[in-house]
Amino acid sequence: MSVPAIDLRQITKRFPGAYRTVMANDHIDLTVAAGEIHVIIGENGAGKSTLMNSLFGLVPPDAGEIHIFGQPVHLTHPQQAIALGIGMIHQHFMLVPSFTVAENIVLGYEPQRAQLLQRAAMRRTIRALGETIGLPVDPDLLVRDAPVGVQQRVEILKALYRGARILILDEPTAVLAPQEVDLLFAALRRLVARGCTIVMITHKLPEVLAIADRVTVLRDGAVAGRLERAELDPGRLAQLMTGRTLTWDRFAPAAVQPRPVLAVRDLRYVSERGVAVLNGVSFELAAGEILGVAGVAQNGQEELAEIITGQLHPHAGTVRLAGEDITRRPVRAIRELGLGHIPDDRYAEGCAPPASLARNLLMGLQHRPAFSRRGLLNAAAVRAHADQLMATYGIRAAHRDAPLASLSGGNAQKAIVARELEFATQCLVAEQPSRGVDIGAAEFIYEQLHALSRRGVGILLFSTDLTEVLRLSHRILVMYQGRVAGETRPEATTLAALGLLMAGGQPARAEPHA
């Protein structure tokens, strides 16, 4: 029997907290064969990232053994893991925006001769490496100008350039269009054929079925199941992950009312570098309608959401909410008119991680008479508000006063959703509402969005997850290079057709809006 590339034995990791100790990894055994694609799935807080961070030297375990290609190792720093041929591509890329692709890839491992950087050789090597595995890049492109899919390629090539024989990928498809996912998976298969071993964390079950040779399921910090490829089944995987049965049926669309709650007219926005980011975007959102906005990142969706929510001012065009012009109104004034906003980056924009869960649930509501008087908060009302939302939305935390940063990603997202639904009496702008959360938390969020639409609130759903868009939306707009490239309905399109639109292909015929 061949020696496994990775052999983790009884890995245990606890995180002490102010209210309780969290058992992140509970005596986990994991064996990954050399030359396989091994997928690790589980709900948020199941211990997936902690386990992989232990393998990469970021979070040394409290107990257990790590063997790499049969040799016992003690990893306390990523440099040790890199020296052993382990590379890790994180959800949030670790690149220098002002550096070129080539400079990012060789950083710390620069090819030199007589202390001079060999730029021509560096560019040739990187170009050849990318083309060999099917992830071509322009070595001279500045990373800040590169789409997120290209930035991910840079991270992968950086690991390979450093000699990685084992690649760990944490949610690698979260920001990719379907065609980019296909290219990534083809590249991973090429790497495996060349002797590389892949460990991938994901919560997207169709991708597990498409790419995995074997799967390990974690739940509550322990192994809930191990499956060979022939045993893979979405229902079984979901049951092992969550302990309950889930379905993936499309939500029955709520009745759409004839009145528009949001009207966008000829929006135009030019970036500080003179790039036309939005070029004449127009649409209406009806009461009770869920309007999906699909597109590869950096095609204008982010700026469109920021203009609607008051964070940016357009150079031309108007935005009306419930009949009122909000184009240049302050954020607070827009929110008071009934606009809720789930931002795409929950930690950078949606919360204050060091603040308590209760304070985060209150943000934006603190000036209302129910919660404060003469600038002083009503502590009892704040506690009651937090307890109510925690119970209603199933937010799991050690205590309402625990820092939001101590919550799992899924529970942090639930907290933001709960707070923003309090604001959304007219319209909700939901950006990537299930990004980085497990299928159980995602289903709960979908149910809340669907219930909100049934109450007559219009929802503008920005998402790169096309399955999410198809399951929830009444209509779908596709953004490409700052324009609406096409409009369709879920029942009249496919993932492939949407992916073609997202890549700039011929738009589908627009469907009439009932």
C-alpha positions as CSV (number, residue, x, y, z in Angstrom):
1,M,0.0,0.0,0.0
2,S,1.4,3.4,-1.0
3,V,2.2,6.0,1.7
4,P,-0.5,8.6,2.0
5,A,0.3,12.2,1.3
6,I,-1.4,13.4,4.5
7,D,-2.1,11.4,7.6
8,L,-3.7,13.3,10.5
9,R,-4.2,11.3,13.7
10,Q,-6.4,12.3,16.6
11,I,-6.0,16.0,15.8
12,T,-7.6,18.0,18.7
13,K,-7.9,21.8,19.0
14,R,-9.8,23.8,21.6
15,F,-10.3,27.6,21.7
16,P,-10.9,29.0,25.2
17,G,-13.5,31.8,25.3
18,A,-14.9,34.1,27.9
19,Y,-18.1,32.1,28.1
20,R,-17.1,28.6,27.1
21,T,-14.4,26.6,25.5
22,V,-15.0,25.6,21.9
23,M,-13.9,22.2,20.8
24,A,-13.0,23.0,17.1
25,N,-11.4,19.6,16.3
26,D,-12.3,16.6,18.4
27,H,-9.8,13.8,17.8
28,I,-10.0,13.9,14.0
29,D,-8.4,11.2,11.8
30,L,-7.9,12.1,8.1
31,T,-6.0,10.2,5.5
32,V,-5.5,11.7,2.0
33,A,-4.0,9.5,-0.6
34,A,-1.2,10.9,-2.9
35,G,-2.6,12.1,-6.2
36,E,-6.3,12.4,-5.2
37,I,-8.8,15.2,-4.8
38,H,-10.1,15.0,-1.3
39,V,-13.0,17.2,-0.4
40,I,-13.8,18.3,3.1
41,I,-17.4,19.5,3.7
42,G,-19.4,20.5,6.8
43,E,-21.4,23.3,8.3
44,N,-19.8,26.6,9.5
45,G,-18.2,25.9,12.8
46,A,-17.7,22.2,11.9
47,G,-13.9,22.6,12.2
48,K,-12.9,22.4,8.5
49,S,-10.7,25.5,8.3
50,T,-9.2,24.9,11.8
51,L,-8.1,21.4,10.6
52,M,-6.5,22.7,7.4
53,N,-4.9,25.6,9.3
54,S,-3.3,23.0,11.5
55,L,-2.0,21.2,8.4
56,F,-0.6,24.6,7.1
57,G,1.1,25.5,10.4
58,L,-1.2,28.5,11.2
59,V,-3.0,26.9,14.1
60,P,-0.9,24.2,15.9
61,P,-3.1,21.5,17.4
62,D,-3.4,20.8,21.1
63,A,-2.9,17.1,20.5
64,G,-2.5,14.6,17.7
65,E,0.0,13.8,15.0
66,I,0.6,15.0,11.5
67,H,2.4,12.8,9.0
68,I,3.4,14.1,5.5
69,F,4.3,11.4,3.0
70,G,4.9,9.1,5.9
71,Q,7.1,11.4,8.0
72,P,5.9,12.8,11.3
73,V,6.1,16.6,11.4
74,H,5.5,19.3,14.0
75,L,4.2,22.4,12.2
76,T,4.1,25.8,14.1
77,H,4.5,28.2,11.1
78,P,3.4,28.3,7.5
79,Q,7.1,28.5,6.3
80,Q,7.6,25.0,7.6
81,A,4.6,23.7,5.7
82,I,5.8,25.4,2.5
83,A,9.2,23.8,2.9
84,L,7.4,20.4,3.1
85,G,5.6,21.1,-0.2
86,I,2.2,22.3,1.2
87,G,0.5,25.3,-0.3
88,M,-2.8,26.9,0.9
89,I,-5.1,29.1,-1.1
90,H,-7.3,31.0,1.4
91,Q,-10.8,32.5,0.7
92,H,-9.4,36.0,1.1
93,F,-6.4,36.3,-1.2
94,M,-3.1,37.3,0.2
95,L,-1.7,39.4,-2.6
96,V,-0.1,42.8,-2.9
97,P,-2.4,44.9,-5.1
98,S,0.3,47.3,-6.4
99,F,2.6,44.4,-7.5
100,T,2.4,42.7,-10.8
101,V,1.2,39.1,-11.2
102,A,4.8,38.0,-11.6
103,E,6.0,39.9,-8.5
104,N,3.3,38.4,-6.4
105,I,4.1,34.9,-7.5
106,V,7.9,35.1,-6.8
107,L,7.7,37.3,-3.7
108,G,10.2,35.9,-1.2
109,Y,11.5,33.4,-3.8
110,E,12.8,35.8,-6.4
111,P,15.2,34.4,-9.1
112,Q,18.4,36.4,-8.8
113,R,21.8,36.4,-10.3
114,A,24.5,38.6,-8.8
115,Q,21.8,40.0,-6.5
116,L,19.8,41.2,-9.6
117,L,16.3,40.1,-10.2
118,Q,16.0,38.1,-13.4
119,R,12.7,39.6,-14.6
120,A,12.7,38.1,-18.1
121,A,13.3,34.6,-16.8
122,M,10.7,35.1,-14.1
123,R,8.1,36.1,-16.7
124,R,8.9,33.2,-18.9
125,T,8.7,30.7,-16.1
126,I,5.3,32.0,-14.8
127,R,3.8,32.2,-18.3
128,A,4.9,28.6,-19.0
129,L,3.6,27.3,-15.7
130,G,0.2,28.9,-16.1
131,E,-0.2,27.5,-19.7
132,T,1.0,24.0,-18.7
133,I,-1.8,23.6,-16.1
134,G,-4.4,25.5,-18.0
135,L,-4.5,28.7,-15.8
136,P,-2.7,31.3,-18.0
137,V,-1.9,34.7,-16.7
138,D,-0.3,37.9,-17.9
139,P,2.9,38.2,-15.7
140,D,3.0,42.0,-16.2
141,L,-0.7,42.7,-15.1
142,L,-1.0,44.6,-11.9
143,V,-3.0,42.5,-9.4
144,R,-5.3,45.5,-8.6
145,D,-6.4,45.4,-12.2
146,A,-7.0,41.7,-12.3
147,P,-10.4,40.1,-12.0
148,V,-10.9,37.9,-8.9
149,G,-10.7,34.8,-11.0
150,V,-7.3,35.8,-12.2
151,Q,-6.2,36.7,-8.7
152,Q,-7.1,33.2,-7.6
153,R,-4.9,31.8,-10.4
154,V,-2.1,33.9,-9.1
155,E,-2.5,32.4,-5.6
156,I,-2.4,28.8,-7.1
157,L,0.6,29.6,-9.3
158,K,2.3,31.2,-6.3
159,A,2.0,27.9,-4.3
160,L,3.1,25.8,-7.3
161,Y,6.1,28.1,-7.9
162,R,7.2,27.5,-4.4
163,G,7.2,23.7,-5.0
164,A,3.8,22.7,-3.6
165,R,3.0,19.0,-3.9
166,I,-0.1,19.3,-1.7
167,L,-2.6,22.1,-2.4
168,I,-5.3,23.1,0.1
169,L,-8.1,25.3,-1.4
170,D,-10.6,26.9,1.0
171,E,-13.9,27.6,-0.8
172,P,-12.1,28.2,-4.2
173,T,-15.2,28.7,-6.3
174,A,-17.0,31.4,-4.2
175,V,-16.3,34.2,-6.6
176,L,-16.2,32.3,-9.9
177,A,-18.5,32.1,-12.9
178,P,-19.5,28.6,-14.1
179,Q,-17.0,28.7,-16.9
180,E,-14.2,29.7,-14.5
181,V,-15.2,26.8,-12.2
182,D,-14.9,24.4,-15.1
183,L,-11.4,25.8,-16.0
184,L,-10.3,25.5,-12.3
185,F,-11.5,21.9,-12.0
186,A,-9.8,21.0,-15.3
187,A,-6.6,22.6,-14.0
188,L,-6.9,20.6,-10.7
189,R,-7.2,17.4,-12.6
190,R,-4.1,18.2,-14.6
191,L,-2.2,18.9,-11.4
192,V,-3.3,15.5,-10.0
193,A,-2.2,13.8,-13.2
194,R,1.2,15.5,-12.6
195,G,1.4,14.0,-9.1
196,C,-0.1,16.8,-7.0
197,T,-2.5,16.1,-4.1
198,I,-5.5,18.4,-3.6
199,V,-7.6,19.0,-0.5
200,M,-10.6,21.3,-1.1
201,I,-13.1,22.8,1.4
202,T,-16.4,23.6,-0.1
203,H,-20.1,23.9,0.8
204,K,-21.4,23.5,-2.8
205,L,-22.7,19.9,-3.2
206,P,-22.8,19.9,-7.0
207,E,-19.1,20.7,-7.0
208,V,-18.4,17.9,-4.6
209,L,-20.1,15.5,-7.0
210,A,-18.1,17.0,-9.9
211,I,-14.6,16.9,-8.5
212,A,-14.2,14.7,-5.4
213,D,-12.4,11.4,-5.4
214,R,-13.2,11.0,-1.7
215,V,-15.1,13.1,0.8
216,T,-14.8,13.6,4.6
217,V,-17.8,15.2,6.3
218,L,-17.2,17.1,9.6
219,R,-20.0,18.0,12.0
220,D,-19.5,19.8,15.4
221,G,-15.7,19.3,15.2
222,A,-15.8,15.6,14.6
223,V,-15.9,13.2,11.6
224,A,-19.5,12.5,10.7
225,G,-18.8,10.4,7.6
226,R,-16.3,9.3,5.0
227,L,-17.5,8.5,1.5
228,E,-15.8,7.1,-1.6
229,R,-16.8,8.6,-5.0
230,A,-19.2,5.8,-5.8
231,E,-21.1,6.5,-2.6
232,L,-21.6,10.3,-3.2
233,D,-25.2,11.5,-3.1
234,P,-26.5,15.0,-2.4
235,G,-29.1,13.9,0.1
236,R,-26.7,11.7,2.0
237,L,-24.0,14.4,2.1
238,A,-26.5,17.0,3.4
239,Q,-27.8,14.7,6.0
240,L,-24.3,13.9,7.3
241,M,-23.5,17.6,7.3
242,T,-26.6,18.9,9.1
243,G,-28.2,15.9,10.8
244,R,-31.4,16.6,8.9
245,T,-33.0,16.2,5.5
246,L,-32.7,19.2,3.0
247,T,-34.2,19.7,-0.4
248,W,-33.0,21.9,-3.3
249,D,-36.3,22.6,-5.0
250,R,-36.9,26.1,-6.4
251,F,-38.9,28.3,-3.9
252,A,-42.4,28.9,-5.1
253,P,-42.3,32.6,-6.1
254,A,-44.4,35.0,-4.1
255,A,-47.1,37.1,-5.8
256,V,-45.6,40.3,-7.4
257,Q,-47.5,43.5,-6.8
258,P,-47.8,46.0,-9.7
259,R,-46.2,49.0,-7.8
260,P,-42.4,49.5,-8.1
261,V,-40.5,49.9,-4.9
262,L,-37.2,50.6,-6.6
263,A,-36.6,52.4,-9.9
264,V,-33.1,52.8,-11.4
265,R,-32.8,55.0,-14.4
266,D,-29.7,55.3,-16.7
267,L,-27.1,55.0,-13.9
268,R,-23.6,55.9,-14.9
269,Y,-20.5,55.8,-12.8
270,V,-16.8,56.4,-13.7
271,S,-14.1,55.2,-11.4
272,E,-11.3,57.5,-10.1
273,R,-9.1,56.0,-12.9
274,G,-11.5,57.0,-15.6
275,V,-13.1,53.6,-16.2
276,A,-16.8,53.5,-17.1
277,V,-17.9,51.1,-14.4
278,L,-21.7,51.6,-14.9
279,N,-22.9,52.6,-18.4
280,G,-26.6,53.3,-18.5
281,V,-28.1,50.7,-16.1
282,S,-31.9,50.9,-15.8
283,F,-34.5,48.5,-14.2
284,E,-37.4,48.4,-11.9
285,L,-38.1,46.2,-8.9
286,A,-41.7,45.5,-8.0
287,A,-43.1,45.0,-4.5
288,G,-42.7,41.3,-3.5
289,E,-40.3,40.6,-6.4
290,I,-36.9,39.0,-6.0
291,L,-34.8,40.3,-8.9
292,G,-31.5,38.4,-9.2
293,V,-28.4,40.2,-10.5
294,A,-25.8,37.8,-11.8
295,G,-22.3,38.5,-13.1
296,V,-18.7,37.8,-12.6
297,A,-17.2,40.1,-10.0
298,Q,-16.0,43.5,-11.1
299,N,-18.6,44.0,-13.8
300,G,-20.4,46.9,-12.0
301,Q,-22.5,45.0,-9.5
302,E,-20.6,46.3,-6.4
303,E,-20.9,49.9,-7.5
304,L,-24.6,49.5,-8.4
305,A,-25.3,48.2,-4.9
306,E,-23.3,51.0,-3.3
307,I,-25.1,53.7,-5.3
308,I,-28.5,52.3,-4.4
309,T,-27.6,52.1,-0.7
310,G,-26.1,55.6,-0.7
311,Q,-22.4,54.7,-0.3
312,L,-21.5,56.1,-3.8
313,H,-23.0,58.9,-5.8
314,P,-23.5,58.3,-9.6
315,H,-22.2,60.7,-12.2
316,A,-25.6,60.5,-14.0
317,G,-29.0,58.8,-13.5
318,T,-31.4,58.5,-10.7
319,V,-32.5,56.0,-8.0
320,R,-36.1,56.2,-6.5
321,L,-37.2,54.2,-3.5
322,A,-41.0,54.0,-2.9
323,G,-41.4,56.9,-5.3
324,E,-38.8,59.2,-3.5
325,D,-35.5,60.2,-5.2
326,I,-32.7,58.9,-3.0
327,T,-29.9,59.3,-5.5
328,R,-27.8,61.5,-3.3
329,R,-29.3,61.1,0.1
330,P,-27.3,60.1,3.1
331,V,-27.2,56.4,4.0
332,R,-29.2,56.8,7.2
333,A,-31.9,58.8,5.4
334,I,-32.2,56.0,2.8
335,R,-32.4,53.3,5.5
336,E,-35.1,55.2,7.3
337,L,-37.2,55.0,4.2
338,G,-37.2,51.2,4.5
339,L,-34.1,50.0,2.8
340,G,-32.1,47.1,4.3
341,H,-28.7,46.0,3.1
342,I,-26.8,42.8,3.4
343,P,-23.3,43.7,2.2
344,D,-21.1,41.2,0.4
345,D,-18.3,41.3,3.0
346,R,-19.9,40.7,6.3
347,Y,-16.8,41.5,8.4
348,A,-15.4,44.5,6.5
349,E,-18.8,46.2,5.9
350,G,-21.6,44.5,7.7
351,C,-20.5,44.5,11.3
352,A,-18.1,45.5,14.0
353,P,-16.4,42.2,14.9
354,P,-15.0,43.2,18.3
355,A,-18.4,44.6,19.4
356,S,-20.9,42.3,21.1
357,L,-23.5,40.4,19.2
358,A,-26.2,42.5,20.9
359,R,-24.6,45.8,19.8
360,N,-24.2,44.4,16.3
361,L,-27.9,43.5,16.2
362,L,-28.7,47.0,17.3
363,M,-26.6,49.0,14.8
364,G,-28.6,51.5,12.9
365,L,-31.5,51.2,15.3
366,Q,-29.8,52.7,18.4
367,H,-31.2,56.2,17.8
368,R,-34.8,55.1,17.8
369,P,-36.9,55.9,20.9
370,A,-37.5,52.2,21.7
371,F,-33.7,51.8,22.4
372,S,-32.4,55.2,23.6
373,R,-33.4,58.4,25.3
374,R,-31.3,61.6,25.3
375,G,-28.3,59.7,24.0
376,L,-28.4,56.9,26.6
377,L,-29.2,53.3,25.6
378,N,-31.9,51.4,27.3
379,A,-30.0,48.3,28.3
380,A,-33.0,46.2,29.0
381,A,-34.5,47.0,25.6
382,V,-31.2,46.2,23.9
383,R,-31.0,42.8,25.7
384,A,-34.6,42.0,24.8
385,H,-34.1,42.9,21.2
386,A,-31.0,40.7,21.0
387,D,-32.7,37.8,22.7
388,Q,-35.7,38.0,20.4
389,L,-33.6,38.0,17.2
390,M,-31.3,35.3,18.4
391,A,-34.4,33.1,19.1
392,T,-36.2,34.0,15.8
393,Y,-33.2,33.5,13.6
394,G,-31.5,30.7,15.4
395,I,-28.3,32.6,16.0
396,R,-26.0,30.4,18.0
397,A,-23.5,32.2,20.3
398,A,-22.1,31.7,23.7
399,H,-23.9,34.8,25.0
400,R,-25.5,37.9,23.6
401,D,-22.5,39.9,24.9
402,A,-20.0,37.7,23.2
403,P,-17.9,39.5,20.5
404,L,-19.4,38.9,17.1
405,A,-16.0,37.8,15.9
406,S,-16.4,34.7,18.2
407,L,-19.3,33.5,16.1
408,S,-19.0,31.1,13.2
409,G,-19.3,32.6,9.8
410,G,-22.8,31.3,9.3
411,N,-24.1,32.7,12.6
412,A,-22.4,36.0,11.9
413,Q,-24.3,36.1,8.6
414,K,-27.5,35.2,10.3
415,A,-27.0,38.1,12.7
416,I,-26.6,40.6,9.8
417,V,-29.6,39.2,8.0
418,A,-31.7,39.4,11.1
419,R,-30.7,43.1,11.6
420,E,-31.2,44.1,8.0
421,L,-34.6,42.5,7.8
422,E,-35.7,44.9,10.5
423,F,-34.9,47.8,8.1
424,A,-36.3,46.3,5.0
425,T,-39.9,47.4,5.0
426,Q,-39.8,48.5,1.3
427,C,-36.6,47.0,-0.3
428,L,-33.7,44.7,0.6
429,V,-30.4,44.8,-1.2
430,A,-28.9,41.4,-0.6
431,E,-25.3,41.0,-1.8
432,Q,-23.9,37.4,-1.7
433,P,-26.3,36.5,1.2
434,S,-25.0,32.9,1.5
435,R,-21.3,33.5,0.6
436,G,-19.1,31.3,2.8
437,V,-22.0,29.8,4.8
438,D,-22.9,26.1,4.9
439,I,-26.0,24.6,3.3
440,G,-28.0,24.6,6.5
441,A,-27.4,28.3,7.2
442,A,-27.9,29.1,3.5
443,E,-31.3,27.3,3.4
444,F,-32.4,29.3,6.5
445,I,-31.3,32.6,4.9
446,Y,-33.2,31.6,1.7
447,E,-36.4,30.9,3.7
448,Q,-36.1,34.4,5.4
449,L,-35.7,36.1,2.0
450,H,-38.6,34.2,0.6
451,A,-40.8,35.1,3.6
452,L,-39.8,38.8,3.2
453,S,-40.9,38.8,-0.4
454,R,-44.2,37.3,0.6
455,R,-44.7,40.3,2.8
456,G,-44.4,42.6,-0.2
457,V,-40.8,43.7,0.2
458,G,-38.8,43.9,-3.0
459,I,-35.4,42.1,-2.9
460,L,-32.5,42.9,-5.2
461,L,-30.3,39.8,-5.0
462,F,-26.7,40.2,-6.1
463,S,-25.0,36.8,-6.3
464,T,-22.3,34.9,-8.1
465,D,-23.9,31.6,-7.0
466,L,-26.2,30.9,-10.0
467,T,-28.0,28.0,-8.2
468,E,-29.0,30.6,-5.6
469,V,-30.2,33.0,-8.2
470,L,-32.2,30.4,-10.1
471,R,-33.8,29.1,-6.9
472,L,-34.9,32.4,-5.5
473,S,-35.5,34.9,-8.3
474,H,-38.6,35.9,-10.2
475,R,-36.4,37.6,-12.9
476,I,-32.7,37.6,-13.5
477,L,-30.5,40.5,-14.9
478,V,-27.0,39.7,-16.0
479,M,-24.3,42.4,-15.7
480,Y,-21.3,42.5,-18.0
481,Q,-18.9,45.4,-18.3
482,G,-21.2,47.8,-16.6
483,R,-24.3,47.1,-18.6
484,V,-27.3,44.8,-18.3
485,A,-26.2,42.1,-20.8
486,G,-29.5,40.2,-20.7
487,E,-32.7,39.6,-18.8
488,T,-34.5,36.3,-18.4
489,R,-36.5,34.1,-15.9
490,P,-35.3,31.0,-14.0
491,E,-37.8,28.8,-15.8
492,A,-36.6,30.0,-19.2
493,T,-32.8,29.6,-18.8
494,T,-30.0,27.3,-17.6
495,L,-26.8,27.6,-15.7
496,A,-24.9,27.3,-19.0
497,A,-26.9,30.1,-20.6
498,L,-26.4,32.4,-17.6
499,G,-22.7,31.6,-17.6
500,L,-22.5,32.6,-21.3
501,L,-24.1,35.9,-20.6
502,M,-21.8,36.5,-17.6
503,A,-18.8,35.9,-19.9
504,G,-20.1,38.4,-22.5
505,G,-21.8,35.9,-24.9
506,Q,-25.0,36.6,-26.8
507,P,-27.7,37.7,-24.4
508,A,-30.9,35.6,-24.1
509,R,-34.1,37.1,-25.4
510,A,-35.6,39.2,-22.7
511,E,-38.7,37.7,-21.1
512,P,-41.8,39.9,-20.6
513,H,-42.2,41.1,-17.1
514,A,-45.7,40.1,-15.8
